Amino acid sequence: MIKINLNPYKKKRAKLSLPQIKIEKFGEVVYFIPAAVLIILTIIFTFYQSKVVDSLKSEKQTLLSEKKKYKAIQQKINRLNKEYASFKKILYQIELKKSIYKEFSKQKEDFTGYFKIAYDSIPDGVWLNSLHISRTKFKFKGFSLNPINISTFYENLNKYFTKIDFKSVERKSNKRNSFYSFKLEAGGLNKEEI
């Protein structure tokens, strides 16, 4: 039988065919596919792992820089704590001195009355070489040309003190005249008489 093409202008479609691989040995392919998949997975895992390692390295660097900052801050804190402790110590010493000064001011006594006692007690004709005044005792050292003036001085001191001790009275002389040197201590001040 003869075929006649009645539509000579129409062309036949060409059939597409995929290239075919001829597998002669199926066993070799079975071993090749898993090995190729394993190699591909290893390459992907290595790439992923290198990305993770890089991100961890950058995170490590940021943590190291923060650690350095924190160390610097910690050093500043330690320095400030030392300064604070020294300031606290200085403040304690100042408070201690302040309390000492307050205590001194409480114990402060007006000695003007004591000087008034010495001034009022000394009669004319008695001269003092030294005068020592404390809260509990007065010490007088002086001289007079007449021993009666020394006894007047003693009587005047008797108004203010309960206890008067003569340490020494002695007659001395030089080329021109003679005089009496005395030392006495007075204690037991009667504060009502001031």
C-alpha positions as CSV (number, residue, x, y, z in Angstrom):
1,M,0.0,0.0,0.0
2,I,1.0,3.3,-0.9
3,K,0.7,6.4,1.2
4,I,-0.1,9.6,-0.4
5,N,0.3,12.9,1.4
6,L,-2.7,14.9,0.6
7,N,-1.5,17.9,2.5
8,P,1.9,18.4,1.2
9,Y,2.5,21.6,2.9
10,K,2.0,20.3,6.4
11,K,5.0,18.9,8.0
12,K,5.0,16.1,10.5
13,R,5.9,16.8,14.0
14,A,9.1,15.5,15.1
15,K,9.1,13.4,18.2
16,L,11.3,14.5,21.0
17,S,13.3,11.9,22.6
18,L,15.4,12.1,25.7
19,P,18.9,10.8,25.6
20,Q,19.0,7.6,27.3
21,I,21.8,6.4,29.3
22,K,22.5,2.9,28.8
23,I,23.2,1.2,32.0
24,E,25.1,-1.8,31.3
25,K,26.0,-2.5,34.9
26,F,23.1,-1.6,37.3
27,G,25.2,-2.5,40.4
28,E,27.7,0.3,39.7
29,V,25.0,2.9,39.6
30,V,23.5,1.8,42.9
31,Y,26.8,2.4,44.6
32,F,27.5,5.7,42.8
33,I,24.2,7.5,43.7
34,P,24.6,7.2,47.5
35,A,28.2,8.1,47.3
36,A,27.4,11.2,45.2
37,V,24.6,12.1,47.7
38,L,27.0,11.6,50.6
39,I,29.6,13.8,48.9
40,I,27.0,16.5,48.2
41,L,25.7,16.4,51.8
42,T,29.3,16.5,53.1
43,I,30.0,19.7,51.0
44,I,26.7,21.3,52.2
45,F,27.4,20.4,55.9
46,T,31.0,21.7,55.6
47,F,29.7,24.9,54.1
48,Y,27.0,25.2,56.9
49,Q,29.6,24.4,59.5
50,S,32.1,27.0,58.2
51,K,29.2,29.6,58.4
52,V,28.5,28.5,62.0
53,V,32.2,28.7,62.9
54,D,32.5,32.1,61.4
55,S,29.4,33.4,63.3
56,L,30.8,31.9,66.5
57,K,34.2,33.5,65.9
58,S,32.6,36.9,65.4
59,E,30.5,36.4,68.5
60,K,33.7,35.4,70.4
61,Q,35.3,38.6,69.3
62,T,32.4,40.7,70.5
63,L,32.4,38.8,73.8
64,L,36.1,39.4,74.2
65,S,35.7,43.1,73.5
66,E,32.8,43.3,76.0
67,K,35.0,41.3,78.5
68,K,37.7,43.9,78.1
69,K,35.2,46.7,78.7
70,Y,33.8,44.9,81.8
71,K,37.4,44.4,83.1
72,A,38.1,48.1,82.7
73,I,34.8,48.9,84.4
74,Q,35.6,46.4,87.2
75,Q,39.0,48.1,87.7
76,K,37.3,51.5,87.8
77,I,34.8,50.1,90.4
78,N,37.7,48.7,92.5
79,R,39.5,52.0,92.3
80,L,36.4,53.8,93.3
81,N,35.8,51.4,96.2
82,K,39.3,52.0,97.4
83,E,38.8,55.8,97.2
84,Y,35.4,55.4,98.9
85,A,37.1,53.4,101.7
86,S,39.8,56.0,102.1
87,F,37.2,58.8,102.1
88,K,35.2,56.9,104.7
89,K,38.3,56.5,106.8
90,I,39.0,60.3,106.5
91,L,35.4,61.0,107.3
92,Y,35.6,58.8,110.4
93,Q,38.8,60.6,111.5
94,I,37.1,64.0,111.0
95,E,34.1,62.8,113.0
96,L,36.4,61.6,115.7
97,K,38.2,64.9,115.8
98,K,34.9,66.7,115.8
99,S,33.7,64.7,118.8
100,I,37.0,65.4,120.5
101,Y,36.6,69.1,119.9
102,K,33.0,69.0,121.2
103,E,34.2,67.2,124.3
104,F,37.0,69.8,124.7
105,S,34.4,72.6,124.4
106,K,32.3,71.0,127.1
107,Q,35.3,70.8,129.3
108,K,36.3,74.4,128.5
109,E,36.4,76.5,131.6
110,D,36.4,80.3,131.9
111,F,39.7,81.2,133.6
112,T,39.0,84.9,133.8
113,G,37.4,84.3,137.3
114,Y,40.6,82.5,138.3
115,F,42.7,85.4,137.2
116,K,40.4,87.7,139.1
117,I,40.9,85.6,142.3
118,A,44.7,86.0,141.9
119,Y,44.4,89.7,141.2
120,D,42.1,90.4,144.1
121,S,44.2,88.3,146.5
122,I,47.6,90.0,145.9
123,P,48.1,92.9,148.3
124,D,50.4,95.8,147.7
125,G,54.0,94.9,148.5
126,V,53.7,91.3,147.1
127,W,55.2,90.6,143.6
128,L,54.7,87.3,141.8
129,N,57.4,85.7,139.7
130,S,55.2,82.9,138.4
131,L,51.5,81.9,138.6
132,H,50.3,78.5,137.6
133,I,46.5,78.0,137.3
134,S,44.7,74.7,136.7
135,R,41.2,73.6,137.5
136,T,42.2,72.2,140.8
137,K,45.3,74.0,141.9
138,F,46.9,77.4,141.9
139,K,50.7,77.7,142.4
140,F,52.2,81.1,143.4
141,K,55.8,82.0,143.5
142,G,56.9,85.4,144.4
143,F,58.6,87.8,146.9
144,S,57.8,90.6,149.3
145,L,59.8,93.1,151.4
146,N,57.7,92.5,154.4
147,P,56.5,89.1,155.7
148,I,53.2,90.8,156.9
149,N,52.3,91.2,153.2
150,I,52.7,87.5,152.7
151,S,50.4,86.7,155.6
152,T,47.8,89.2,154.1
153,F,48.1,87.4,150.8
154,Y,47.5,84.1,152.7
155,E,44.4,85.5,154.4
156,N,43.0,86.8,151.1
157,L,43.5,83.4,149.5
158,N,41.7,81.8,152.4
159,K,38.5,83.3,151.2
160,Y,38.6,81.3,148.0
161,F,40.4,78.1,148.9
162,T,39.9,75.4,151.5
163,K,43.5,74.2,151.5
164,I,46.7,76.4,151.2
165,D,50.2,74.9,151.7
166,F,53.3,77.0,152.1
167,K,56.1,75.1,150.2
168,S,58.7,77.5,151.3
169,V,59.3,81.0,152.8
170,E,62.8,82.1,153.0
171,R,64.6,85.4,153.7
172,K,67.1,86.5,151.1
173,S,69.2,89.5,150.8
174,N,71.4,91.3,148.3
175,K,73.7,94.3,148.6
176,R,70.9,96.8,148.7
177,N,68.1,95.2,150.7
178,S,66.6,92.0,152.1
179,F,63.3,90.3,151.0
180,Y,61.2,87.3,151.6
181,S,60.8,84.7,148.8
182,F,57.8,82.3,149.0
183,K,56.1,79.4,147.2
184,L,52.6,78.2,148.0
185,E,50.0,76.0,146.6
186,A,46.3,76.5,147.0
187,G,43.6,73.9,146.3
188,G,40.0,73.2,147.0
189,L,38.6,76.2,145.1
190,N,35.3,77.4,146.5
191,K,33.5,78.3,143.3
192,E,30.7,80.1,145.1
193,E,33.1,82.9,146.0
194,I,34.1,83.6,142.4
